[in-house]
Amino acid sequence: MRARDLAVPLPTVSRSTRVVEAARILAQQDLPGLVVVDDSGRPLTVLAGTDVLAMAVPRYCINDPALARVVDEAAADVFAHQLGDATVAQALPERYRELPVVDDDATALEIAALMARSRTPLVAVVDDSGALVGGITLDALLERVLAP
């Protein structure tokens, strides 16, 4: 089983995409992350859903989880609305993770090793020219390798 056999088309975002838009795509398509591409459509990194959450959750609640408990329910239910015009570039970690990209001929084990090493539940698949073919989610990979 090769990456080309597992890859499916996935939505992508750019560094200038609004985080709110990225969050909506994640939620609507039930994805663990999105591939961030440059102007030519080549993968730069993966924006994990947890990166979006880290930007939306007030810093004081991340630093001291007990403080999240004292926020009233009405305010706690709308914390993501404070994202405003923030961009994907602002939501990405300061230092990109290892680029979670494999060639389309990568094996399932190579894909799994990259996911484990980069701690990313989404891997981009590129062809020989470096063009994005699609992506593989952790769920899809596990479903295939655990099939009888």
C-alpha positions in Angstrom: 0.0 0.0 0.0 1.5 3.3 -1.1 0.8 6.9 -0.2 -0.9 7.5 -3.6 -3.4 4.7 -2.7 -4.3 6.3 0.6 -4.2 10.0 -0.3 -7.5 11.9 -0.7 -8.0 15.5 -1.8 -8.1 17.8 1.2 -8.8 21.5 1.5 -5.7 23.6 2.0 -5.1 27.0 3.5 -2.5 29.7 3.0 -0.6 31.6 5.7 -3.0 34.6 5.0 -6.2 32.6 5.5 -8.2 33.8 8.5 -8.0 31.3 11.4 -11.8 31.4 11.8 -12.1 30.2 8.2 -9.6 27.4 8.9 -11.5 26.4 12.0 -14.8 26.2 10.1 -13.1 23.9 7.5 -11.7 21.7 10.2 -15.1 21.4 11.9 -17.2 21.0 8.8 -15.0 18.3 7.3 -14.1 16.7 10.6 -10.4 17.0 9.9 -7.5 16.9 12.5 -5.6 19.6 10.6 -5.1 21.4 7.3 -2.2 21.5 4.9 -0.8 25.0 4.7 0.5 25.8 1.2 2.6 28.5 -0.4 1.5 30.7 -3.4 2.4 27.9 -5.8 0.4 25.3 -3.9 3.3 23.5 -2.4 3.0 22.3 1.3 4.7 24.4 3.9 3.4 22.7 7.1 0.3 21.4 8.8 -2.0 23.6 10.9 -3.2 21.2 13.6 -6.6 21.7 15.1 -4.9 22.1 18.4 -2.9 25.1 17.0 -6.3 26.8 16.3 -7.5 26.0 19.8 -4.3 27.3 21.4 -4.9 30.6 19.7 -8.6 30.8 20.6 -8.3 29.8 24.3 -7.4 32.7 26.5 -3.7 32.4 27.5 -4.6 32.6 31.3 -6.8 29.4 30.9 -4.0 27.5 29.2 -1.5 28.6 31.9 -3.8 27.9 34.8 -6.7 25.5 33.9 -8.4 26.3 37.2 -9.2 29.7 35.8 -11.2 28.2 33.0 -13.6 26.9 35.6 -14.4 30.4 36.9 -15.5 31.7 33.5 -19.3 31.7 33.3 -20.9 29.3 30.9 -22.1 31.9 28.4 -18.6 33.3 28.0 -17.1 29.9 27.9 -19.3 28.8 25.1 -18.1 31.6 22.7 -14.4 31.8 23.4 -13.6 31.1 19.7 -15.3 34.3 18.6 -12.3 36.3 19.8 -10.2 35.0 16.9 -11.3 38.0 14.8 -9.1 38.6 11.8 -6.1 36.5 13.0 -4.4 34.6 10.3 -3.1 31.1 9.9 0.4 32.5 10.1 -0.3 33.8 13.6 -1.7 30.4 14.7 1.3 28.4 13.6 3.9 27.5 16.1 6.9 29.9 16.0 9.0 27.1 14.6 7.4 24.8 12.1 7.3 21.1 13.0 9.1 18.7 10.7 7.4 19.0 7.4 4.9 16.2 7.3 5.2 15.4 3.6 5.8 12.1 1.9 6.3 11.2 -1.7 3.4 9.4 -3.4 5.4 6.1 -3.3 5.9 6.1 0.5 4.8 3.0 2.3 2.3 2.8 5.1 5.1 2.3 7.6 7.0 5.4 6.3 3.8 7.4 6.7 3.2 6.1 10.2 6.8 6.8 11.2 6.5 10.4 10.0 3.2 10.9 11.8 4.7 9.5 15.0 7.9 11.5 14.7 6.3 14.8 13.8 3.3 14.2 16.2 1.0 15.3 13.3 -2.2 13.4 12.5 -2.1 14.6 8.9 0.5 14.0 6.2 0.6 15.7 2.8 1.4 13.6 -0.2 3.3 15.1 -3.1 4.3 13.8 -6.6 7.8 13.8 -8.1 7.5 17.5 -9.0 6.6 18.4 -5.4 3.0 19.2 -6.3 0.3 18.3 -3.7 -1.5 15.1 -4.5 -3.6 15.0 -1.3 -3.4 14.1 2.3 -3.6 11.1 4.6 -5.2 11.4 8.1 -4.3 9.3 11.0 -7.8 7.8 11.1 -7.5 6.8 7.4 -4.1 5.3 7.9 -5.1 3.2 10.9 -8.3 2.1 9.2 -6.2 0.7 6.3 -3.4 -0.9 8.3 -5.8 -2.5 10.8 -8.1 -3.9 8.2 -8.3 -7.7 8.3 
